[in-house]
Amino acid sequence: MKTLIFEVQLLGHGSVSRTIEIPEAFSLMIEQGQDIEPTGAGSVKKTMVSEVWQKPGDRMVMLFDYGDDWRFTVLLKARGVEDKKKKYPAVLEKTGRAPKQYA
């Protein structure tokens, strides 16, 4: 199985980022009814992460919490190959200390 390696950076909170690796077959988690252009992929229940981020360098800003306005940049850094010994999703690298989510 192939994997996708992302750098995810929390915006507005200094240098807080994580490098994560997930199987390319993960589905995209977005509120139903939201437009995920530019792909035009339609239903998020059927949209795989690999359909949205297709090549290294593809980037998207994502809004996590509408009330607290947590925004992240999600950059596809590379493609990988699954390591049967690793549990996914996997955090490969951490930079900075994440703020408390619900303080």
PyRosetta script that sets phi, psi and omega in degrees:
from pyrosetta import init, pose_from_sequence

init()
pose = pose_from_sequence("MKTLIFEVQLLGHGSVSRTIEIPEAFSLMIEQGQDIEPTGAGSVKKTMVSEVWQKPGDRMVMLFDYGDDWRFTVLLKARGVEDKKKKYPAVLEKTGRAPKQYA")
pose.set_psi(1, 143.5)
pose.set_omega(1, 178.1)
pose.set_phi(2, -90.5)
pose.set_psi(2, 156.5)
pose.set_omega(2, 178.5)
pose.set_phi(3, -126.2)
pose.set_psi(3, 165.3)
pose.set_omega(3, 174.7)
pose.set_phi(4, -120.5)
pose.set_psi(4, 135.9)
pose.set_omega(4, -179.9)
pose.set_phi(5, -112.1)
pose.set_psi(5, 120.0)
pose.set_omega(5, -176.3)
pose.set_phi(6, -115.9)
pose.set_psi(6, 148.5)
pose.set_omega(6, 165.1)
pose.set_phi(7, -106.1)
pose.set_psi(7, 122.2)
pose.set_omega(7, -178.3)
pose.set_phi(8, -115.4)
pose.set_psi(8, 121.0)
pose.set_omega(8, -177.6)
pose.set_phi(9, -119.0)
pose.set_psi(9, 129.8)
pose.set_omega(9, 176.8)
pose.set_phi(10, -79.4)
pose.set_psi(10, 121.8)
pose.set_omega(10, -177.2)
pose.set_phi(11, -82.2)
pose.set_psi(11, 143.1)
pose.set_omega(11, 175.7)
pose.set_phi(12, 80.2)
pose.set_psi(12, 11.8)
pose.set_omega(12, -178.5)
pose.set_phi(13, -133.1)
pose.set_psi(13, 39.2)
pose.set_omega(13, 179.2)
pose.set_phi(14, 71.5)
pose.set_psi(14, -144.1)
pose.set_omega(14, -176.4)
pose.set_phi(15, -97.9)
pose.set_psi(15, 73.7)
pose.set_omega(15, 177.3)
pose.set_phi(16, -113.0)
pose.set_psi(16, 114.4)
pose.set_omega(16, 179.6)
pose.set_phi(17, -149.1)
pose.set_psi(17, 160.7)
pose.set_omega(17, 176.4)
pose.set_phi(18, -138.6)
pose.set_psi(18, 140.7)
pose.set_omega(18, 170.7)
pose.set_phi(19, -103.3)
pose.set_psi(19, 122.6)
pose.set_omega(19, -175.8)
pose.set_phi(20, -125.4)
pose.set_psi(20, 155.0)
pose.set_omega(20, 177.2)
pose.set_phi(21, -127.3)
pose.set_psi(21, 130.4)
pose.set_omega(21, -179.6)
pose.set_phi(22, -134.9)
pose.set_psi(22, 154.9)
pose.set_omega(22, 173.4)
pose.set_phi(23, -63.9)
pose.set_psi(23, 142.8)
pose.set_omega(23, -178.1)
pose.set_phi(24, -66.8)
pose.set_psi(24, -11.9)
pose.set_omega(24, -179.4)
pose.set_phi(25, -86.1)
pose.set_psi(25, 4.1)
pose.set_omega(25, 176.5)
pose.set_phi(26, -63.3)
pose.set_psi(26, 144.6)
pose.set_omega(26, 175.9)
pose.set_phi(27, -87.5)
pose.set_psi(27, 155.8)
pose.set_omega(27, -179.3)
pose.set_phi(28, -80.1)
pose.set_psi(28, 131.2)
pose.set_omega(28, -179.8)
pose.set_phi(29, -105.4)
pose.set_psi(29, 99.6)
pose.set_omega(29, 177.6)
pose.set_phi(30, -134.7)
pose.set_psi(30, 150.1)
pose.set_omega(30, 176.1)
pose.set_phi(31, -52.9)
pose.set_psi(31, 135.7)
pose.set_omega(31, 177.6)
pose.set_phi(32, -60.0)
pose.set_psi(32, 141.7)
pose.set_omega(32, 179.0)
pose.set_phi(33, 92.0)
pose.set_psi(33, -11.7)
pose.set_omega(33, 179.1)
pose.set_phi(34, -79.5)
pose.set_psi(34, 144.3)
pose.set_omega(34, 179.4)
pose.set_phi(35, -82.8)
pose.set_psi(35, 129.6)
pose.set_omega(35, -179.7)
pose.set_phi(36, -108.9)
pose.set_psi(36, 34.1)
pose.set_omega(36, 176.3)
pose.set_phi(37, -51.0)
pose.set_psi(37, 151.9)
pose.set_omega(37, 16.2)
pose.set_phi(38, -91.9)
pose.set_psi(38, 3.4)
pose.set_omega(38, -175.6)
pose.set_phi(39, -75.3)
pose.set_psi(39, -31.1)
pose.set_omega(39, -176.4)
pose.set_phi(40, 65.0)
pose.set_psi(40, 28.0)
pose.set_omega(40, -172.8)
pose.set_phi(41, -69.8)
pose.set_psi(41, -18.0)
pose.set_omega(41, 177.9)
pose.set_phi(42, 86.9)
pose.set_psi(42, -133.2)
pose.set_omega(42, -175.0)
pose.set_phi(43, -58.5)
pose.set_psi(43, 128.8)
pose.set_omega(43, 178.7)
pose.set_phi(44, -72.7)
pose.set_psi(44, -20.6)
pose.set_omega(44, 177.6)
pose.set_phi(45, -64.1)
pose.set_psi(45, -26.2)
pose.set_omega(45, -177.6)
pose.set_phi(46, -109.1)
pose.set_psi(46, 2.6)
pose.set_omega(46, -176.2)
pose.set_phi(47, -95.3)
pose.set_psi(47, 120.6)
pose.set_omega(47, 177.4)
pose.set_phi(48, -87.4)
pose.set_psi(48, 148.7)
pose.set_omega(48, 179.2)
pose.set_phi(49, -54.0)
pose.set_psi(49, -38.5)
pose.set_omega(49, -178.3)
pose.set_phi(50, -67.2)
pose.set_psi(50, -15.8)
pose.set_omega(50, 175.7)
pose.set_phi(51, -79.2)
pose.set_psi(51, -26.8)
pose.set_omega(51, -177.7)
pose.set_phi(52, -90.3)
pose.set_psi(52, -48.4)
pose.set_omega(52, 175.8)
pose.set_phi(53, -100.5)
pose.set_psi(53, 101.8)
pose.set_omega(53, -172.1)
pose.set_phi(54, -98.7)
pose.set_psi(54, -28.7)
pose.set_omega(54, -178.2)
pose.set_phi(55, -141.1)
pose.set_psi(55, 150.3)
pose.set_omega(55, 177.1)
pose.set_phi(56, -52.4)
pose.set_psi(56, 135.8)
pose.set_omega(56, -176.4)
pose.set_phi(57, 103.6)
pose.set_psi(57, -20.6)
pose.set_omega(57, 176.1)
pose.set_phi(58, -63.5)
pose.set_psi(58, 138.1)
pose.set_omega(58, -173.7)
pose.set_phi(59, -140.7)
pose.set_psi(59, 149.2)
pose.set_omega(59, 176.5)
pose.set_phi(60, -146.5)
pose.set_psi(60, 146.1)
pose.set_omega(60, 170.6)
pose.set_phi(61, -96.2)
pose.set_psi(61, 129.7)
pose.set_omega(61, -178.1)
pose.set_phi(62, -119.8)
pose.set_psi(62, 141.3)
pose.set_omega(62, 176.6)
pose.set_phi(63, -102.3)
pose.set_psi(63, 120.5)
pose.set_omega(63, -176.9)
pose.set_phi(64, -90.6)
pose.set_psi(64, -49.4)
pose.set_omega(64, -172.7)
pose.set_phi(65, -126.8)
pose.set_psi(65, 110.9)
pose.set_omega(65, -176.8)
pose.set_phi(66, -61.5)
pose.set_psi(66, -34.0)
pose.set_omega(66, -179.2)
pose.set_phi(67, -73.5)
pose.set_psi(67, -44.0)
pose.set_omega(67, -177.9)
pose.set_phi(68, -95.4)
pose.set_psi(68, -7.9)
pose.set_omega(68, 175.7)
pose.set_phi(69, 59.3)
pose.set_psi(69, 47.0)
pose.set_omega(69, 175.8)
pose.set_phi(70, -78.8)
pose.set_psi(70, 115.9)
pose.set_omega(70, -179.9)
pose.set_phi(71, -116.3)
pose.set_psi(71, 140.6)
pose.set_omega(71, -178.2)
pose.set_phi(72, -131.8)
pose.set_psi(72, 144.9)
pose.set_omega(72, 164.7)
pose.set_phi(73, -95.5)
pose.set_psi(73, 137.0)
pose.set_omega(73, -179.5)
pose.set_phi(74, -122.9)
pose.set_psi(74, 111.0)
pose.set_omega(74, -176.2)
pose.set_phi(75, -112.1)
pose.set_psi(75, 125.7)
pose.set_omega(75, 173.3)
pose.set_phi(76, -77.6)
pose.set_psi(76, 111.0)
pose.set_omega(76, -178.7)
pose.set_phi(77, -84.5)
pose.set_psi(77, -42.2)
pose.set_omega(77, -173.9)
pose.set_phi(78, -164.0)
pose.set_psi(78, 169.5)
pose.set_omega(78, 171.5)
pose.set_phi(79, -108.7)
pose.set_psi(79, 147.6)
pose.set_omega(79, -179.8)
pose.set_phi(80, -134.3)
pose.set_psi(80, -171.6)
pose.set_omega(80, 178.1)
pose.set_phi(81, -125.6)
pose.set_psi(81, 136.7)
pose.set_omega(81, -177.4)
pose.set_phi(82, -58.6)
pose.set_psi(82, 136.0)
pose.set_omega(82, 173.2)
pose.set_phi(83, -102.6)
pose.set_psi(83, 114.3)
pose.set_omega(83, -175.1)
pose.set_phi(84, -59.2)
pose.set_psi(84, -20.3)
pose.set_omega(84, -179.5)
pose.set_phi(85, -85.7)
pose.set_psi(85, -11.1)
pose.set_omega(85, -174.9)
pose.set_phi(86, -98.2)
pose.set_psi(86, 142.8)
pose.set_omega(86, 175.7)
pose.set_phi(87, -95.1)
pose.set_psi(87, 132.1)
pose.set_omega(87, -177.2)
pose.set_phi(88, -111.6)
pose.set_psi(88, 149.5)
pose.set_omega(88, -4.7)
pose.set_phi(89, -65.8)
pose.set_psi(89, 151.0)
pose.set_omega(89, -177.2)
pose.set_phi(90, -121.3)
pose.set_psi(90, 136.0)
pose.set_omega(90, 173.1)
pose.set_phi(91, -90.8)
pose.set_psi(91, 119.1)
pose.set_omega(91, -177.2)
pose.set_phi(92, -93.1)
pose.set_psi(92, -31.5)
pose.set_omega(92, -175.8)
pose.set_phi(93, -154.6)
pose.set_psi(93, 143.0)
pose.set_omega(93, 177.4)
pose.set_phi(94, -125.0)
pose.set_psi(94, 137.4)
pose.set_omega(94, 173.8)
pose.set_phi(95, -130.2)
pose.set_psi(95, 129.5)
pose.set_omega(95, 178.3)
pose.set_phi(96, 76.9)
pose.set_psi(96, 168.5)
pose.set_omega(96, -179.8)
pose.set_phi(97, -103.2)
pose.set_psi(97, 124.4)
pose.set_omega(97, -179.3)
pose.set_phi(98, -68.8)
pose.set_psi(98, 137.5)
pose.set_omega(98, 176.4)
pose.set_phi(99, -71.5)
pose.set_psi(99, 160.6)
pose.set_omega(99, 175.6)
pose.set_phi(100, -63.7)
pose.set_psi(100, 134.6)
pose.set_omega(100, -176.6)
pose.set_phi(101, -71.4)
pose.set_psi(101, -48.8)
pose.set_omega(101, -177.3)
pose.set_phi(102, -125.6)
pose.set_psi(102, 86.8)
pose.set_omega(102, -176.6)
pose.set_phi(103, -94.9)
pose.dump_pdb("model.pdb")
